Amino acid sequence: MMTLALVVCLAATASACGGSKSSKSGGKTAVTISNEQGTTWSCGFNPFNSDVNFLSFGTVYEELTFVNGLKSGQTTDWLASSYAWSNSNKTLTVTIRPGVKWSDGKPLTAGDVLFTFNLLKKNEGLDLNAAWSVLKDVTRNGNKITFDFKGSAVPYFYYIAAQTPIVPEHIWSTIKNPVTYKDTHPVGTGPFKMASCSPQVIKYTKNAGYWQKGKPTIETVYYPAFTSNDPANQQLASGKAQWGSQFIPNIKSYYVSKSADNHYWFPPTVNVSIFINLQDPILKDVAVRKAMAYAIDRKKVSEIGEYGYEPPSNQTGIVTPTFSSWLDPKLAHVFDYNPQKAIQTLQAAGYKKKGNLFYTPEGKPLSFRILNIGGYSDWVASVQVIQKQLAAVGIKITPENLSSTTYDADNYNGKFQLSYNGNESGGPAPYYELRQVLYSKNSAPIGKPAATNWERYENPATDRLIEQYASTADPATQHGIVRKLEQVMVNEVPVIPVTEGVDWYQYNTRDLKGWVTPDNPYAQPAAYVNPDWGVVLLNLKPKSAS
């Protein structure tokens, strides 16, 4: 993912944007992140605002329990020192860790946790993971918080404990409108404080009072704003940035060859898909969606648009090899590339071809606009390939390459016909991405922001499958339900997975150790994954440190 032009760091911070500070022992104690976002910084850090929460959740704000999506959901106690299920997996009790302080010196209490979840209940716009669609009540008893669910809820642990940032009651209780609150000076329990912010660069400094003794070792984190991946890539290749999270064309020659300390790893995690506005009068016809799915040569999109770094997807939505054990191999090949089948599907549904374009029986052309982020050069290239492939079967798409800010707003509010999008967060099993895409409670009416179900898919039977999954801890039953959700993806084609989105991750080991590696995948390694990026920063140390 990438963009147009670098927004240069302010003169006062120029050296910080390109280098790192030395400690007395000779090690480097600063990290510069190169992660092109397609926009300058708004200097908002609201952890419940999906546009900016990646800038505060993990570093400033923290979760109850850390869940590692690369290690089958392995858990690590965080702000909660323990947790336990009871009542047939309908009740979750967490014990809040003692001795934790907010960055303003006030103690974290169970009251802050209770307040956070009640805040989400009172303000639906903050409940990004629809937690209260499954929660019945949250109560406090001393240092323990009890979550009572409407039914068995084992998989929802991920959303409740790992994906909900805890905020301080003594600050957030005074905010009149927490949904629109920018949170320009965030106060959290995390390892870093937001020290300064301009549209060009954010500076984080070590939280000296952090509850994990001896951590963090890194004293300063610089996060420049890049509106294009090209200058961001230059920062990485030159060694001015140590941690990258973006697409680099010809990465071996451009980046790896520049230094023996330059490394990369791209673990597949979620799909990059064409989201289809199911409220559109033409696109609501499944025949059109199926024709599009047949017409796209995913392998070629992967090779040309993504240099093969992102493998081709399949229509089930199951990311492989990460989740191969969940995949129904027969369903995976239903929509293999078949342009002739695409044409036959349209003809059978009553569409007529005039010249090079198909038309509806009412005479409307199969011509659609597709949103994209103009600064993501790989996405732009991928859509260009898809554009040619769809044109070959009589469907016209016109790319609209937008700024990241406009793109996000249009996606969330359903103001699109088609959208090329890989911004789902996924989770430690394929269920999580499928829930994000298919669960109607993650949707919203057109014009109002949807959490993740941007295509506005709704089907009560599918909702029941998603909810049934949550009622069992039996792996065989869970696999069976996911197979049925794969069938939904194939039968209804609510979205079209194109490539398997990876965690873009480049890292330099000249001065720092403790990076995520294929042999030690202790967190998802991309700087844009929250709260994992905070965990990565906690593990980094100067090479001179023991």
BASE-931823 format. One line per 3 residues: number of its first residue (from 1); their letters; for each residue x, y, z of C-alpha. Coordinates in Angstrom, 1 decimal. Example, Ala and Ser with C-alpha at 12.3 -4.5 7.8 and 13.67 -1.06 7.14 Angstrom:
<rs>
1 = AS = 12.3 -4.5 7.8 ~ 13.7 -1.1 7.1
</rs>
This chain:
<rs>
1 = MMT = 0.0 0.0 0.0 ~ 1.5 3.4 -1.0 ~ 1.0 7.2 -2.6
4 = LAL = 1.8 10.6 -4.3 ~ 4.3 12.9 -2.6 ~ 6.2 12.8 0.7
7 = VVC = 5.2 15.4 3.2 ~ 8.6 16.4 4.5 ~ 9.3 16.6 8.2
10 = LAA = 9.5 19.9 9.8 ~ 12.9 21.4 10.0 ~ 12.9 21.1 13.8
13 = TAS = 12.4 17.3 13.5 ~ 14.2 16.6 10.2 ~ 17.1 14.8 11.8
16 = ACG = 14.7 12.8 13.9 ~ 12.8 11.7 10.8 ~ 15.9 10.2 9.3
19 = GSK = 18.0 8.9 12.2 ~ 18.1 7.5 15.7 ~ 19.6 8.6 18.9
22 = SSK = 22.6 6.9 20.5 ~ 22.6 5.9 24.2 ~ 25.6 6.2 26.4
25 = SGG = 26.4 2.5 25.8 ~ 26.5 3.1 22.1 ~ 23.1 1.5 21.2
28 = KTA = 20.3 3.2 19.3 ~ 17.3 4.1 21.4 ~ 15.1 5.6 18.8
31 = VTI = 13.0 4.1 16.0 ~ 11.7 5.8 12.9 ~ 8.7 4.2 11.2
34 = SNE = 8.2 4.3 7.5 ~ 4.6 3.5 6.9 ~ 2.8 5.3 4.0
37 = QGT = -0.7 6.2 5.0 ~ -1.7 8.4 2.0 ~ -2.4 11.4 4.2
40 = TWS = -0.9 13.8 6.7 ~ -1.6 13.4 10.4 ~ -4.8 15.0 11.8
43 = CGF = -3.2 14.8 15.3 ~ -6.2 12.9 16.6 ~ -5.7 9.8 18.7
46 = NPF = -9.1 8.7 19.7 ~ -8.7 4.9 20.1 ~ -12.3 4.3 19.1
49 = NSD = -12.0 6.2 15.8 ~ -11.1 3.7 13.1 ~ -9.4 6.4 11.1
52 = VNF = -6.7 7.1 13.7 ~ -6.8 4.3 16.4 ~ -3.8 2.6 14.9
55 = LSF = -1.8 5.6 16.1 ~ -2.6 5.2 19.8 ~ -3.9 1.6 20.5
58 = GTV = -0.9 -0.5 21.5 ~ 1.5 2.4 22.3 ~ -0.6 4.7 24.4
61 = YEE = -3.8 2.7 25.1 ~ -3.7 -1.0 26.0 ~ -5.9 -4.1 25.9
64 = LTF = -6.8 -6.5 28.7 ~ -5.2 -9.5 27.0 ~ -2.9 -9.7 24.0
67 = VNG = -3.9 -12.3 21.4 ~ -1.3 -13.3 18.8 ~ -3.0 -13.8 15.4
70 = LKS = 0.1 -15.5 14.0 ~ 0.2 -18.2 16.8 ~ -3.4 -19.6 16.7
73 = GQT = -4.7 -17.0 19.1 ~ -2.0 -17.5 21.8 ~ -2.9 -15.2 24.8
76 = TDW = -0.7 -13.1 27.1 ~ -2.1 -11.4 30.1 ~ -1.9 -7.6 29.8
79 = LAS = -4.0 -5.2 31.8 ~ -5.8 -8.2 33.0 ~ -3.7 -10.5 35.1
82 = SYA = -6.0 -13.5 34.5 ~ -9.3 -14.5 33.1 ~ -11.7 -17.4 33.4
85 = WSN = -14.8 -18.7 31.6 ~ -17.8 -20.1 33.4 ~ -21.6 -20.7 33.0
88 = SNK = -21.2 -22.7 29.8 ~ -18.9 -20.1 28.3 ~ -21.5 -17.4 28.8
91 = TLT = -19.6 -15.6 31.6 ~ -16.1 -14.2 31.4 ~ -14.4 -12.9 34.6
94 = VTI = -11.1 -10.9 34.3 ~ -8.9 -9.8 37.2 ~ -7.4 -6.4 36.7
97 = RPG = -3.7 -6.1 37.2 ~ -2.6 -4.1 40.3 ~ 0.1 -1.4 40.2
100 = VKW = -0.7 -0.1 36.7 ~ -0.8 3.7 36.4 ~ -2.1 6.0 33.7
103 = SDG = 0.5 8.2 32.1 ~ -0.7 11.2 34.3 ~ 0.1 9.2 37.4
106 = KPL = -3.4 8.1 38.5 ~ -3.9 4.4 39.1 ~ -5.8 2.1 36.7
109 = TAG = -8.7 0.4 38.4 ~ -11.4 -2.0 37.5 ~ -13.7 1.0 37.5
112 = DVL = -11.9 2.3 34.4 ~ -12.5 -1.0 32.6 ~ -16.2 -1.0 33.6
115 = FTF = -16.5 2.6 32.4 ~ -14.9 1.8 29.1 ~ -17.4 -0.9 28.2
118 = NLL = -20.3 1.2 29.4 ~ -19.0 4.0 27.3 ~ -19.2 1.7 24.2
121 = KKN = -22.7 0.7 25.2 ~ -23.9 4.4 25.5 ~ -22.1 5.4 22.3
124 = EGL = -22.7 2.9 19.5 ~ -20.3 4.7 17.2 ~ -17.4 3.8 19.5
127 = DLN = -18.3 0.1 19.5 ~ -16.1 -0.8 16.5 ~ -16.4 -4.6 17.0
130 = AAW = -20.1 -4.7 17.9 ~ -19.2 -6.0 21.4 ~ -22.6 -5.0 22.7
133 = SVL = -24.4 -7.1 20.1 ~ -23.2 -10.1 22.2 ~ -22.8 -8.6 25.7
136 = KDV = -25.7 -8.7 28.1 ~ -24.1 -6.9 31.0 ~ -20.8 -5.9 32.5
139 = TRN = -20.3 -5.6 36.3 ~ -17.6 -5.0 38.8 ~ -16.7 -6.7 42.1
142 = GNK = -13.5 -5.2 43.5 ~ -10.7 -5.8 41.1 ~ -12.7 -8.2 39.0
145 = ITF = -14.9 -7.4 36.0 ~ -17.5 -9.9 34.9 ~ -18.8 -10.0 31.3
148 = DFK = -22.2 -11.7 30.9 ~ -22.9 -12.7 27.3 ~ -26.3 -13.3 25.6
151 = GSA = -25.0 -16.8 24.7 ~ -21.8 -18.8 24.6 ~ -19.1 -16.4 23.5
154 = VPY = -15.7 -18.0 23.4 ~ -14.6 -16.4 20.0 ~ -15.8 -12.9 21.2
157 = FYY = -13.0 -13.0 23.8 ~ -10.8 -11.6 21.0 ~ -13.0 -8.5 20.6
160 = IAA = -13.6 -8.0 24.3 ~ -10.2 -8.6 25.7 ~ -7.8 -8.0 22.8
163 = QTP = -9.4 -5.4 20.6 ~ -10.9 -3.0 23.1 ~ -8.6 -0.2 24.3
166 = IVP = -9.2 0.7 28.0 ~ -9.5 4.5 28.6 ~ -9.3 6.5 31.9
169 = EHI = -12.7 7.3 33.5 ~ -11.3 10.5 35.1 ~ -10.8 12.0 31.6
172 = WST = -13.3 10.4 29.3 ~ -16.2 10.9 31.7 ~ -15.9 14.7 31.2
175 = IKN = -16.1 14.5 27.4 ~ -19.4 15.7 26.0 ~ -19.2 13.8 22.6
178 = PVT = -16.7 10.9 22.7 ~ -17.6 9.9 19.2 ~ -16.3 13.1 17.7
181 = YKD = -13.6 13.7 20.4 ~ -10.1 14.0 18.7 ~ -8.1 13.1 21.8
184 = THP = -5.2 15.3 20.9 ~ -3.4 14.6 24.2 ~ -4.1 11.0 25.0
187 = VGT = -3.5 9.6 28.5 ~ -3.1 5.8 28.6 ~ -1.3 3.0 30.4
190 = GPF = 0.9 2.1 27.4 ~ 4.7 2.1 27.1 ~ 4.8 5.4 25.2
193 = KMA = 3.4 8.9 25.5 ~ 2.4 11.0 22.5 ~ 4.9 13.9 23.0
196 = SCS = 4.2 16.1 20.0 ~ 2.3 16.0 16.7 ~ 2.2 18.0 13.5
199 = PQV = 0.7 17.1 10.2 ~ 4.2 16.0 9.2 ~ 5.4 13.9 12.1
202 = IKY = 4.4 12.3 15.4 ~ 6.9 11.9 18.2 ~ 6.3 9.3 21.0
205 = TKN = 8.5 9.2 24.1 ~ 9.1 6.5 26.6 ~ 6.6 6.2 29.5
208 = AGY = 9.0 6.1 32.4 ~ 6.3 4.9 34.7 ~ 5.3 2.0 32.6
211 = WQK = 4.1 -1.1 34.5 ~ 6.3 -3.6 32.8 ~ 9.6 -3.1 34.6
214 = GKP = 12.6 -2.4 32.5 ~ 10.5 -1.7 29.4 ~ 10.4 -0.1 27.0
217 = TIE = 14.1 0.1 26.1 ~ 13.4 2.3 23.1 ~ 13.2 5.9 24.3
220 = TVY = 11.7 7.7 21.2 ~ 9.6 6.7 18.3 ~ 9.2 9.0 15.2
223 = YPA = 6.3 8.4 12.8 ~ 6.6 10.7 9.8 ~ 3.6 11.2 7.5
226 = FTS = 4.1 9.9 4.0 ~ 1.5 10.5 1.3 ~ 3.4 8.3 -1.2
229 = NDP = 5.2 5.0 -0.7 ~ 8.1 6.1 -3.0 ~ 9.7 8.5 -0.5
232 = ANQ = 8.8 6.2 2.3 ~ 10.6 3.4 0.6 ~ 13.6 5.7 0.1
235 = QLA = 13.8 6.3 3.8 ~ 13.9 2.5 4.4 ~ 16.5 1.8 1.7
238 = SGK = 18.8 4.5 2.9 ~ 18.6 3.3 6.5 ~ 17.0 6.5 7.8
241 = AQW = 14.0 4.5 8.9 ~ 14.3 1.2 10.7 ~ 10.8 -0.2 10.5
244 = GSQ = 8.7 -0.3 7.4 ~ 5.2 -1.4 6.7 ~ 4.5 -1.0 3.0
247 = FIP = 4.8 -2.4 -0.5 ~ 8.2 -2.1 -2.1 ~ 8.5 -3.0 -5.8
250 = NIK = 11.5 -5.3 -6.5 ~ 12.2 -5.5 -2.9 ~ 15.3 -7.6 -3.2
253 = SYY = 17.1 -5.2 -5.5 ~ 15.7 -2.0 -4.0 ~ 15.9 -2.8 -0.3
256 = VSK = 17.6 -6.1 0.6 ~ 20.6 -5.6 -1.6 ~ 21.4 -2.2 0.0
259 = SAD = 22.5 -3.7 3.3 ~ 22.9 -7.1 4.9 ~ 20.9 -5.6 7.8
262 = NHY = 17.8 -5.1 5.7 ~ 15.2 -7.8 6.0 ~ 11.5 -8.4 5.2
265 = WFP = 8.7 -10.9 5.9 ~ 5.2 -10.8 4.5 ~ 2.9 -13.2 6.5
268 = PTV = -0.6 -13.5 4.9 ~ -3.4 -12.4 7.3 ~ -6.5 -11.1 5.5
271 = NVS = -7.9 -10.7 2.0 ~ -7.8 -7.7 -0.3 ~ -11.2 -7.7 -1.9
274 = IFI = -13.5 -5.9 -4.2 ~ -16.3 -4.7 -1.9 ~ -19.6 -4.5 -3.8
277 = NLQ = -22.3 -2.1 -2.7 ~ -25.2 -4.5 -2.4 ~ -27.7 -1.6 -2.3
280 = DPI = -26.8 -0.7 -5.9 ~ -29.7 -1.6 -8.2 ~ -27.5 -3.5 -10.7
283 = LKD = -24.9 -4.9 -8.4 ~ -27.5 -6.4 -6.1 ~ -28.0 -9.0 -8.8
286 = VAV = -25.8 -11.9 -7.9 ~ -25.4 -12.9 -11.5 ~ -23.4 -9.7 -12.1
289 = RKA = -21.2 -10.4 -9.0 ~ -20.6 -13.9 -10.1 ~ -19.6 -12.8 -13.6
292 = MAY = -17.1 -10.5 -12.1 ~ -15.7 -13.2 -9.9 ~ -15.2 -15.5 -12.9
295 = AID = -13.7 -12.7 -15.0 ~ -10.8 -11.9 -12.6 ~ -7.5 -13.7 -13.0
298 = RKK = -6.3 -13.4 -9.4 ~ -3.0 -15.0 -10.2 ~ -2.2 -12.3 -12.7
301 = VSE = -3.3 -9.6 -10.4 ~ -0.9 -11.0 -7.8 ~ 2.0 -11.2 -10.2
304 = IGE = 1.6 -7.8 -11.8 ~ 0.0 -5.7 -9.1 ~ 1.7 -7.2 -6.1
307 = YGY = 5.0 -8.6 -7.6 ~ 3.8 -12.0 -6.2 ~ 4.2 -10.8 -2.6
310 = EPP = 0.5 -11.2 -2.0 ~ -0.7 -14.6 -3.1 ~ -4.0 -14.9 -5.1
313 = SNQ = -7.1 -15.3 -3.0 ~ -10.0 -17.7 -3.5 ~ -13.7 -16.9 -3.3
316 = TGI = -14.2 -18.6 0.1 ~ -12.3 -15.9 1.8 ~ -10.0 -18.4 3.6
319 = VTP = -6.4 -17.1 3.7 ~ -3.9 -19.8 3.0 ~ -1.5 -21.1 4.1
322 = TFS = -2.2 -19.4 7.4 ~ -5.7 -21.0 7.7 ~ -5.4 -23.9 5.3
325 = SWL = -7.0 -26.4 7.7 ~ -10.3 -24.5 7.5 ~ -10.5 -24.4 3.7
328 = DPK = -13.0 -26.5 1.7 ~ -10.8 -27.2 -1.4 ~ -13.8 -27.9 -3.7
331 = LAH = -15.3 -24.5 -2.9 ~ -11.9 -22.8 -3.4 ~ -12.0 -23.5 -7.1
334 = VFD = -15.6 -22.7 -8.0 ~ -14.6 -19.3 -9.2 ~ -11.3 -20.1 -10.9
337 = YNP = -10.6 -17.7 -13.8 ~ -13.1 -18.4 -16.5 ~ -14.0 -15.4 -18.7
340 = QKA = -16.2 -17.5 -20.9 ~ -18.2 -18.6 -17.9 ~ -18.5 -14.9 -16.9
343 = IQT = -20.1 -14.1 -20.3 ~ -22.4 -17.1 -20.1 ~ -23.6 -16.1 -16.6
346 = LQA = -24.5 -12.6 -17.8 ~ -26.3 -13.9 -20.9 ~ -28.3 -16.4 -18.8
349 = AGY = -29.4 -13.6 -16.5 ~ -30.8 -11.6 -19.4 ~ -28.0 -9.1 -20.0
352 = KKK = -27.4 -8.1 -23.6 ~ -24.1 -7.1 -25.1 ~ -23.9 -4.1 -27.4
355 = GNL = -20.5 -3.4 -28.8 ~ -18.0 -4.1 -26.0 ~ -20.4 -3.6 -23.1
358 = FYT = -23.2 -5.6 -21.5 ~ -26.5 -3.8 -20.7 ~ -29.4 -4.6 -18.3
361 = PEG = -32.8 -5.5 -19.8 ~ -33.7 -1.9 -19.0 ~ -30.8 -0.6 -21.1
364 = KPL = -28.4 0.4 -18.4 ~ -24.7 -0.4 -19.0 ~ -22.7 -2.5 -16.7
367 = SFR = -20.4 0.4 -15.9 ~ -19.2 1.1 -12.4 ~ -16.8 3.3 -10.5
370 = ILN = -14.3 1.6 -8.1 ~ -12.8 3.4 -5.2 ~ -9.1 3.1 -4.5
373 = IGG = -6.3 4.8 -2.5 ~ -4.3 6.8 -5.1 ~ -1.2 6.5 -3.1
376 = YSD = -1.1 2.8 -2.8 ~ 0.8 2.0 -6.0 ~ 0.3 -1.7 -5.7
379 = WVA = -3.5 -1.4 -5.4 ~ -3.6 1.1 -8.3 ~ -1.7 -1.4 -10.4
382 = SVQ = -3.9 -4.3 -9.3 ~ -7.1 -2.5 -10.2 ~ -5.7 -1.6 -13.6
385 = VIQ = -5.2 -5.3 -14.2 ~ -8.8 -6.0 -13.0 ~ -10.1 -3.2 -15.2
388 = KQL = -8.7 -4.9 -18.3 ~ -10.0 -8.3 -17.3 ~ -13.5 -7.1 -16.7
391 = AAV = -13.5 -5.1 -19.9 ~ -12.7 -8.3 -21.7 ~ -16.1 -9.8 -20.6
394 = GIK = -18.1 -6.6 -21.2 ~ -18.0 -4.9 -17.8 ~ -16.6 -1.4 -17.4
397 = ITP = -15.0 -0.1 -14.2 ~ -13.6 3.3 -13.8 ~ -11.0 3.8 -11.0
400 = ENL = -11.4 6.7 -8.6 ~ -8.0 7.1 -6.9 ~ -8.7 9.1 -3.7
403 = SST = -6.8 10.4 -0.7 ~ -6.8 8.0 2.2 ~ -9.1 10.3 4.2
406 = TYD = -11.8 10.6 1.5 ~ -11.5 6.9 0.6 ~ -12.1 5.8 4.2
409 = ADN = -15.1 8.1 4.7 ~ -16.7 6.9 1.4 ~ -16.1 3.3 2.3
412 = YNG = -17.5 3.5 5.9 ~ -20.6 5.4 4.7 ~ -21.3 3.2 1.7
415 = KFQ = -20.8 5.9 -0.8 ~ -19.4 3.7 -3.6 ~ -20.4 1.1 -6.2
418 = LSY = -17.2 -0.9 -6.0 ~ -14.2 -0.5 -3.7 ~ -10.8 -2.1 -3.6
421 = NGN = -10.2 -2.7 0.1 ~ -8.0 -4.8 2.3 ~ -8.5 -2.9 5.6
424 = ESG = -10.2 -5.6 7.5 ~ -8.3 -6.5 10.7 ~ -9.0 -10.2 10.6
427 = GPA = -8.1 -12.3 13.6 ~ -6.7 -15.5 14.9 ~ -9.0 -17.7 12.8
430 = PYY = -10.9 -17.1 9.5 ~ -14.1 -16.7 11.4 ~ -13.1 -13.2 12.4
433 = ELR = -12.7 -11.8 8.9 ~ -15.8 -13.6 7.7 ~ -17.7 -12.0 10.7
436 = QVL = -16.4 -8.6 9.8 ~ -17.5 -9.0 6.2 ~ -20.8 -10.9 6.7
439 = YSK = -22.3 -10.0 10.0 ~ -25.2 -7.6 9.6 ~ -24.6 -5.9 12.9
442 = NSA = -21.3 -4.7 11.5 ~ -23.2 -2.9 8.8 ~ -25.2 0.4 8.7
445 = PIG = -27.6 2.3 6.5 ~ -26.1 4.1 3.5 ~ -24.8 7.4 4.7
448 = KPA = -23.9 6.2 8.2 ~ -20.6 4.6 9.0 ~ -20.4 0.8 9.1
451 = ATN = -17.7 -0.8 11.2 ~ -16.5 -3.4 8.7 ~ -19.4 -4.7 6.6
454 = WER = -18.9 -2.0 4.1 ~ -20.8 -3.8 1.3 ~ -24.0 -3.8 3.5
457 = YEN = -24.6 -7.5 3.3 ~ -27.5 -8.8 5.4 ~ -28.9 -12.3 5.7
460 = PAT = -30.5 -13.6 8.9 ~ -29.4 -17.2 8.2 ~ -25.8 -16.0 7.9
463 = DRL = -26.1 -14.1 11.1 ~ -27.3 -17.2 12.8 ~ -24.2 -19.2 11.6
466 = IEQ = -21.9 -16.4 13.0 ~ -23.7 -16.5 16.3 ~ -23.7 -20.3 16.4
469 = YAS = -19.9 -20.4 16.0 ~ -19.7 -18.4 19.2 ~ -21.8 -20.9 21.1
472 = TAD = -19.3 -23.7 20.8 ~ -15.7 -24.3 21.8 ~ -15.6 -27.6 19.8
475 = PAT = -13.0 -27.2 17.0 ~ -14.9 -29.7 14.7 ~ -18.1 -27.8 15.1
478 = QHG = -16.4 -24.5 14.5 ~ -14.8 -25.8 11.3 ~ -18.1 -27.0 10.1
481 = IVR = -19.7 -23.6 10.6 ~ -16.9 -21.9 8.8 ~ -17.4 -24.3 5.8
484 = KLE = -21.0 -23.1 5.7 ~ -19.8 -19.5 5.7 ~ -17.5 -20.3 2.8
487 = QVM = -20.6 -21.6 1.0 ~ -22.2 -18.2 1.6 ~ -19.2 -16.5 0.1
490 = VNE = -19.4 -18.7 -3.0 ~ -23.2 -18.7 -3.4 ~ -23.8 -15.0 -2.8
493 = VPV = -20.5 -13.4 -3.7 ~ -21.0 -10.4 -1.3 ~ -17.4 -9.5 -1.9
496 = IPV = -14.7 -10.8 -4.3 ~ -11.4 -11.7 -2.6 ~ -8.6 -10.9 -5.1
499 = TEG = -5.2 -11.3 -3.3 ~ -4.3 -12.4 0.2 ~ -3.3 -9.3 2.1
502 = VDW = -0.1 -9.6 4.0 ~ 1.5 -7.8 6.9 ~ 4.0 -5.6 5.0
505 = YQY = 7.0 -5.7 7.2 ~ 10.6 -4.5 6.6 ~ 13.1 -4.2 9.4
508 = NTR = 16.8 -3.2 9.9 ~ 19.0 -5.0 12.4 ~ 22.0 -2.8 12.3
511 = DLK = 21.4 -1.2 15.7 ~ 18.3 -3.0 17.0 ~ 17.4 -6.5 18.0
514 = GWV = 14.2 -8.2 19.1 ~ 12.3 -7.9 15.8 ~ 9.5 -10.2 14.8
517 = TPD = 10.9 -13.0 12.6 ~ 9.4 -16.1 11.0 ~ 11.1 -18.1 13.7
520 = NPY = 9.7 -15.8 16.5 ~ 6.3 -14.5 15.4 ~ 5.4 -13.1 18.8
523 = AQP = 3.1 -10.4 17.2 ~ 1.9 -9.3 13.8 ~ 4.8 -7.3 12.6
526 = AAY = 3.3 -4.4 10.6 ~ 3.4 -1.0 12.2 ~ -0.3 -0.4 11.3
529 = VNP = -1.6 -3.5 13.2 ~ -2.9 -2.6 16.7 ~ -2.2 -3.3 19.4
532 = DWG = 0.6 -5.5 18.1 ~ 2.8 -2.6 17.1 ~ 3.1 -1.6 20.8
535 = VVL = 4.2 -5.2 21.5 ~ 6.9 -5.0 18.8 ~ 8.3 -1.7 20.2
538 = LNL = 8.3 -3.3 23.7 ~ 10.6 -6.1 22.4 ~ 13.1 -3.9 20.6
541 = KPK = 16.5 -3.3 22.2 ~ 19.8 -1.7 21.2 ~ 22.2 -4.4 20.1
544 = SAS = 24.5 -3.4 22.9 ~ 21.8 -4.2 25.5 ~ 21.8 -7.6 27.2
</rs>
